[in-house]
Structure formats: C-alpha cells, structure tokens
Amino acid sequence: TGGALWPVWMGFGFIFMLVFLALLIAGVVLAVRWVSGVGDGLSAEPRESALDILRKRYARGEMSKEEFEAKKKDLV
C-alpha cells in the first residue's frame, strides 16, 4: 500500500521547503535592495559624478572660473 512511499514524499516535502525558503530569502534581499536603491545597474537615473556636479555649479554661476579650475584639479 502507501506505507512504502511515505519516506519518498517526506524527501520531496523537505526539498520543496528548502526551495520555498530560498525564494523567500531572495525576495526579501531583492526588496531591501530595491527600497534602499542599491544599484543593480537598472535604475533610470545614473548617478552624477563629482565633476558633473562641479560643472553644473560653475554653469549656474555659483563659482568663478578660478574656483572651478582649482576644484577641478582636486578631482582629476
């Protein structure tokens, strides 16, 4: 009867439980990464470099050419 198959079904149950736990942990990790913004390279906005920010500040007139060149030298 079905008594001999009981250990086989227990083995499948254990495997399915491990797969379920692995998927659950992977889902939590992905959710935390998505919420915290840790990059997987798929974000819509690439991060600006310090030099890009410096150029924008200079373009807005927040610093003189001398200040820009000095700060640019520090970054490069």
N, C-alpha and C positions, 0 to 999 in steps of 0.2 A: 504494500500500500504506500501511503505517502510518507511514512516514517523515515525512509532511507534518503529522501530528498531534502529533509529539514536542514542538514548542515550546508548543503549547496545554497539554499535560499538565504541562510544566515550570512554566508560569504558574500552573496550579491547585495544584501542589505548593508553590510559593512562597507563595501565598495561604493555604493550609492551615497551613503552617509559621508564618506570622505570627499567624494566629488561635490556634494552639496556644500560642505564646509569650505572647500577650496573656492568654489564660486562665490560663496557669501563673503569670504575674506577678500577676494579680488574685487568684488563690488564695493566693499567698504573702502578699500585702498583707492580705487578709481574715483569714488565720490569725494573723498577727502582731497585728493589731488585736484579735482575739478573745482571744488569750492575754494581751495586755497590758491588756485591759479598757478600751481607748479606746472611748468611747461612740459608739454609733450610735443611742442612744435606746431600744434594745430590752432593756436589762438589767432583771432582775427587781427589783433594789433601787435605788430612786432615791437619789442622794447626799443626805446631810443637810446643811442649811445650818449656818453657824456659830451662828445664832440658835437653831436647833433643839437643837443640842448644848448651848448655854448653858442653855436651858430645862430640859433633862433633868438637867444638873448641879445646877441650883437645886432641881428636884423631888426629887433624891436627898439633898438637904441638904448638898451639898458647899460651899455658899457662903451667905452671909447675903443678905437682901433688898437691903441697901445695895450689896453687891458685885455682885449680879445687875443692879441698875439701872444702876450705873456701867459695867459691861461692855456692857450692852445699848445704852447711849448711844453707846459707842465703835463698835458695829457698825452702828447705824442712821443 
